[in-house]
């Protein structure tokens, strides 16, 4: 397997072990106190906001002119539009990653052929493909599609390789049990493979969605990739607002946009990923 | 009476391996027998059990066995996301049985292995011995003609092992099922089985008949005599 994935896999195992240990620790007193969870999951995001605020305060982009500034309400709407874009890309990535991972580990021949192919595809810089993808979607007058597609590609391989790792650690005895009790075909998929993949799917999803947020600025500011592109061709979202705010020296808009983005990511971590990580423990093989 | 399991000149060579894991293995097992396959690690006893289970196919020879063969695995091999109840019901779910029948069978088998009070628990909440009992209940739930046990005591402490020994003998005598167990502990084989097959270097080395009454006690002279007899052959080069 590609060195990067080997490292990623090891990191994930350590991460999983940490979560596993944490689970056992929490098992005595779970749920942990609300203040403890707030502290754990919001401290990092709040530190980022504070840092951005301090940088903007001491090194302002320019005068904070109210002319043409975007309201906080509009930033929140844009952030939700961005979140929807990431969500659609994520769902598509999961729907594609599961069959790809299962196919790639279905037998020795498939593994020998597909895993190196996935490695190569994953190694291709996504942004190098972006101009081509945009031109393709311009033909259909569907620029949102270009952004979703680039987000989808950035998420896909994270999930695929995490799931491949998950499929490889299913104990042989579990597959024997399925065979002996006649669990085959579609029943094997739904009763063995999919449940066994839940912990890796959650871990892979966290990595993938984080990757999506990383790419959001590039994915929404399309004018850079269109010959003679204008700001009108950018997609409405928190990513493009951030770029415009920085370019237009709108410090307040910039800080508000970062704040809204951090709050959305923090809330999602707190109410979705944390719950899913805890839920996924029951699917983990010892 | 016809044998329930019959192996004739069975051999197994894995793809890419130069030497065979098993060669020219022939023996038969009668209905209701308790047979223990013993041998050193890598000798071929687990491969033999997998062939009988239908998990592997022989590369040579023939195996005749009943359709319904169930197996219990070393560490229980329970599905961690299912409750004890659902783990035991695993083999019944594909049979389109009525839920009341599933409930009745699962309750009966859990009671049989003294685990009825744990049916809503998950495997993570169970000890090694309890998981092994649930694995045995799951195998018994499909009413197999033959029950295969792959080193069921390997991960258990002495107290759990002794308790499970007694339970397995009780279940065997109650149900009169044919049991084939793999072990590498001679005392274990002598205390449970009525025939011990020594598997060495991929072949049957010797078959020992154990004619001791149950319950068998390790302190008894006859028990130690049988153990010593097998041990001599076990360690013979």
Interface residues (C-beta under 8 A of the other chain):
Chain A: X171 X173 X174 X176 X177 X179 X180 X181 X182 X183 X187 X191 X192 X195 X198 X282 X283 X284 X285 X286
Chain B: X50 X53 X54 X55 X69 X70 X71 X73 X74 X75 X77 X79 X80 X81 X90 X91 X93 X94 X122 X123 X124 X138 X142
